Amino acid sequence: MKAMGKTRRLMALVTGGAALAAVLVAPGAHAAQGTERNPASQEAAARGLLPGWKLTGTGSDARFRGLAAVSRSTAWVAGSKGTVLRTSDGGRTWRDVSPPGAAELELRDIEAFDGRRAVALAIGEGEASRVLRTEDGGATWTESFRNTDPRAFFNCLTFFDSRHGLAAGDPVDGKFRVLSTADGGRSWRVLPDAGMPAALPGEAGFAASGQCLVSSGAKDVWLTTGGAETARVLHSRDRGLTWTASASTLPAGDPARGVFAVAFRDRAHGIAVGGDYRPDQTSPEASAVTGDGGRSWRQSATPPPAYRSGVTWLPYSRTAALAVGPTGTDLTLDGGRSWRTVDPGSYDTVDCTPDLGCWAAGEKGRVARLGF
């Protein structure tokens, strides 16, 4: 009964019309129909019955590539100049809770467990890569990891639960380096790389949206790559101990091209987005989908029109997701097979919460919440 109640609330919030609501019903409805396509809902989308972003006033000019949506009311963002902001009133006001002395750091990812506990990742070569943690809403911060290997460069964080998490970086000695925590980010250790496939020449990760490393469930995690002849997605079923690598269909063959973000609604169904981040380069194949946990990827029939750096599934939907990038936001209603641009604003990252809150963040202090 609770699940049905949530579904009804989602339908009321998302639709703006009954036709669009049809695509965002409970998973069982799609199973009964035997398909995830809904032509009526796609027709409604064409008539403009779509959600849109509502900008909030952050008072900051930082570029926020790190975003942790906790609920419709609470969210954290992390970005350039060591900036961390937090809201607890749906974005009406933002509190600057930046770590002291962090102005030289590039914060590219943040994971939050609630309005008080959060873990942020600073990127860069050598000691520039750090992990910081707060337990009091950002009033105080503790540095729980500082990279001492000049060859290492960390890109993204993810947590399976409030205790277990991973951080991933570029290859060292020919294999991607992964950190692990079992105490909520208070301490970290480098995982052995015996179960990690060899990196391809030139292969690396992208610290563009905090979504180059994502998890689903208790043990599954995916790592995205680019820069090599093939853009790949690596998958681990045991919290990063062993990995398998699969080729994606996204643009590759250049340090600026690859898979920048993935989102999985369960262990099997995922969406990958990326392309070429250079504004003067086209990205005609900027998204792909998988139905087997990332073992194989299929190019989207109608991908986003340009490079996209962030992606997220809409809550309680088997088919609806959002992708964002510097040139706009796109919506899919068929599980990532086709996309339509619904907002022209610039965003780098996007995240949704189980209570139907969706947030996006990007350059020049831009943070927005999805309105219906």
Secondary structure, 3 states (H helix, E strand, C coil): CHHHHHHHHHHHHHCCCHHHHHHHCCHHHHHHHCCCCCHHHHHHHHCCCCCEEEEECCCCCCCEEEEEECCCCCEEEEEHHHCEEEECCCCCCCEECCCCCCCCCEEEEEEECCCCCEEEEEECEHHHCEEEEECCCCCCCEEEEECCCCCCEEEEEEECCCCCEEEEEEEECCEEEEEEECCCCCCCEECCCCECCCCCCCCECCCCCCCCEEEECCCEEEEECECCCCCEEEEECCCCCECEEEECCCCCCCCCEEEEEEEECCCCCEEEEEEECCCCCCCCCCEEEECCCCCCCEECCECCCCCCCEEEECCCCCCCEEEEECCEEEEECCCCCECEEEECCCCCEEEECCCCCEEEECCCCCEEEEEC
